[in-house]
C-alpha cells in the first residue's frame, strides 16, 4: 500500500486503516504480534510518532493490545470489531450517499435495489 501524503486523510488514519485491512485479509491473526511503530515508519517512510498514533487509535478501539516490553498484538475479537465499525460507519455513510444521489436523480427505491442486485449478479459472473 502506498500512503496518500497529499490527500485530506491524515497519515495516522491511513496507517490504522491499512492495518485493519491486513487483519481482515487474514495477514494477522488473533494474538499475533504486529509491526512496531519503527517498522511502520520505515516501511512507509513516515515519522515514528505518526505510526504510533495510528497504532494507538487501534489500541483505543480494542483492535490491538500492548504487551509491555514485547510490542503490539491483535486482539481476539479484532476482526469482529473492525467489521462492526466498518458496517456501522463506512458502509452506512456510503449507502446514505447513494440513497441521496438516487433521490436527486429520481431513481425509485425499487430501481435502486434492482441496480444493487444487478451489480451482485455481474460480480458473481466474473
C-alpha positions, 0 to 999 in steps of 0.5 A: 500500500502506498500512503496518500501524503497529499490527500485530506486523510491524515497519515495516522488514519491511513496507517490504522486503516491499512492495518485493519485491512491486513487483519481482515485479509487474514495477514494477522491473526488473533494474538499475533504480534504486529509491526512496531511503530519503527517498522511502520515508519520505515516501511512507509517512510513516515515519522515514528510518532505518526505510526504510533498514533495510528497504532494507538487509535487501534489500541483505543478501539480494542483492535490491538493490545500492548504487551509491555516490553514485547510490542503490539498484538491483535486482539481476539475479537479484532476482526469482529470489531473492525467489521462492526465499525466498518458496517456501522460507519463506512458502509452506512455513510456510503449507502446514505450517499447513494440513497441521496444521489438516487433521490436527486436523480429520481431513481425509485427505491425499487430501481435502486435495489434492482441496480444493487442486485444487478451489480451482485449478479455481474460480480458473481459472473466474473 
